[in-house]
């Protein structure tokens, strides 16, 4: 996903992790209860995982300034499978 403008300093690019099963998150505050089928990855080096099946450990958090949705940060890749052919 990409949005914003490099010239204006608002450019934003994120990769999403598609979940094997929906995940229900609820911070009891700004983001509230949401059923997630994918989560944005808020970390610089995620392009290397594009197209791969991965298992990760991460911290889910509510990012209010990005449409009040949940994202993943502090991501550690536990297992990576090769890209599908």
Secondary structure, DSSP 8 states (H G I E B T S, - for coil): -EES-TTTT--EE-EEEEEEEEEEEE-SSSS-EEEEEEEEE-SGGGGGGTT--EEEEEEEEEETTTTTEEEEEEEEEEEE-----
